[in-house]
Amino acid sequence: MQVIDLNNAVLSYVRFGLWDHAFDSSTPANVLNGTTEATNFVGSDTRRFYLRIYDPADNKNPAVAETITVDWYTQTSTGSDDDHPGYSGEDGDDTITLTETGPNTGVFVSKGLMLVADNIDNAQTTDPGSGNSGGAYQDTNHRLRRAALGDKMCFSYSPTGSPTSTCTMPVFGSSASPDPVKTMTVQIANLRLGKGSSSYPNGTSLQTDAYVSAIESSVAARYAVAGIKVNFKYQFLANGFNDAISVPASSGIDLVRRGKGAGIQ
């Protein structure tokens, strides 16, 4: 069981897709989702990868190129499911078809696959390739899986007459690899208006926690594609919010940092 790149080199880690050959030249642009790899946004992505299995036992007919299926999914660093269609309360089918490279080779390879960093990208339908069914979100042969930095990409295979085997590898490499995970710290501030009431002595935030959290998720996903983990930092003072920026008392504006738990996070 191996994961290989576009040059058939065996990989020790995988990365998020770049979508660098994903769109046509029309306005607005359309996603290239053709049946052939050259006309498919996944099949032509620079960071695409393939699942490969050598299994002579499933080469049952030496006269034709056969197919097998594997389960393909992502897990968090602790081993719980991240994106695993059909498992952990998630709808769908996690299977991917691998096609024998030719009659009687016993080598089975998938179509190009790709990791994405958010649910919007993950919902994109993918053409399953000639001869394969499915391709829609959470359907068999959906060629995208959502992941986060620190996740593991996994695929499992049950050979004929043998127990299930699983191959796992990290999303981005270790510190010694050419693509280590880098970190960036972002300080978040939220503007508050007015002096507030006795219940909210520091005024009312312009943006809710839910809104700011959504922005955090979007920023984290965008930087994850480049292998950058964003650490969001907040300041909370036990005696209430304070800031070091002076504004006229008549303005009704206080600029304060958004609190999120005790201490520096």
Backbone hydrogen bonds, N-H to C=O, Kabsch-Sander energy under -0.5 kcal/mol:
donor,donor_aa,acceptor,acceptor_aa,energy
2,Q,52,R,-2.8
4,I,50,Y,-2.4
5,D,9,A,-1.9
8,N,5,D,-2.1
11,L,3,V,-3.3
14,V,170,P,-2.2
17,G,115,L,-2.7
22,A,19,W,-1.0
24,D,30,N,-2.1
32,L,22,A,-3.3
33,N,31,V,-0.9
34,G,39,T,-2.9
39,T,36,T,-0.9
40,N,37,E,-1.5
41,F,32,L,-2.9
44,S,40,N,-1.7
45,D,42,V,-1.4
48,R,45,D,-1.7
49,F,113,L,-1.8
50,Y,4,I,-2.5
52,R,2,Q,-3.0
53,I,108,F,-2.6
55,D,53,I,-0.6
55,D,106,G,-2.8
58,D,55,D,-1.3
59,N,56,P,-1.4
60,K,58,D,-1.4
64,V,61,N,-1.5
66,E,64,V,-0.7
68,I,98,L,-2.3
70,V,96,I,-2.1
71,D,156,S,-2.5
72,W,94,D,-2.6
73,Y,154,C,-2.4
74,T,83,D,-1.8
75,Q,152,K,-2.6
76,T,80,S,-3.0
79,G,76,T,-1.7
82,D,74,T,-2.7
83,D,74,T,-0.5
84,H,82,D,-0.6
86,G,90,E,-0.9
86,G,91,D,-0.6
87,Y,84,H,-2.1
90,E,87,Y,-2.1
93,D,138,Q,-2.0
96,I,70,V,-2.3
98,L,68,I,-3.1
99,T,109,V,-2.5
100,E,66,E,-3.5
101,T,107,V,-2.7
104,N,64,V,-0.7
105,T,102,G,-1.5
108,F,53,I,-3.2
108,F,106,G,-0.5
109,V,99,T,-2.3
110,S,51,L,-2.1
111,K,97,T,-0.5
113,L,49,F,-2.7
114,M,143,R,-1.7
115,L,15,R,-0.6
116,V,145,R,-2.4
122,N,118,D,-1.8
123,A,119,N,-1.4
124,Q,121,D,-1.6
126,T,135,G,-2.9
132,N,129,G,-2.1
135,G,140,T,-2.4
139,D,136,A,-2.5
141,N,95,T,-3.0
142,H,139,D,-1.4
143,R,141,N,-0.7
145,R,114,M,-1.3
147,A,116,V,-2.2
150,G,171,V,-0.7
151,D,148,A,-2.5
152,K,75,Q,-3.0
153,M,169,M,-3.0
154,C,73,Y,-3.0
155,F,167,C,-2.0
156,S,71,D,-2.4
157,Y,165,S,-2.8
162,S,159,P,-1.9
165,S,157,Y,-2.9
167,C,155,F,-2.8
169,M,153,M,-1.9
171,V,151,D,-1.8
172,F,14,V,-3.4
172,F,170,P,-0.8
173,G,179,D,-2.1
177,S,174,S,-1.6
181,V,173,G,-0.8
182,K,227,G,-3.0
184,M,229,K,-2.3
186,V,231,N,-2.5
188,I,186,V,-0.5
188,I,233,K,-1.7
190,N,256,V,-1.6
192,R,254,D,-2.1
193,L,204,T,-2.6
194,G,252,G,-5.1
203,G,195,K,-0.6
203,G,200,Y,-2.0
204,T,193,L,-2.1
206,L,191,L,-3.1
212,V,208,T,-2.3
213,S,209,D,-2.7
214,A,210,A,-1.8
215,I,211,Y,-1.9
216,E,212,V,-2.4
217,S,213,S,-2.3
218,S,214,A,-2.0
219,V,215,I,-2.7
220,A,216,E,-2.8
221,A,217,S,-2.1
222,R,218,S,-2.1
223,Y,219,V,-2.2
224,A,220,A,-1.7
225,V,221,A,-1.0
226,A,223,Y,-1.0
227,G,224,A,-2.0
228,I,223,Y,-2.2
229,K,182,K,-3.8
229,K,227,G,-0.6
230,V,228,I,-0.5
231,N,184,M,-3.0
231,N,229,K,-0.6
232,F,230,V,-0.6
233,K,186,V,-2.8
240,G,237,L,-2.1
246,S,244,A,-0.5
251,S,248,P,-1.9
252,G,249,A,-0.7
254,D,192,R,-2.4
256,V,190,N,-1.1
256,V,254,D,-0.7
257,R,242,N,-0.7
258,R,188,I,-0.8
260,K,261,G,-0.7
263,G,236,F,-0.5
265,Q,234,Y,-1.0
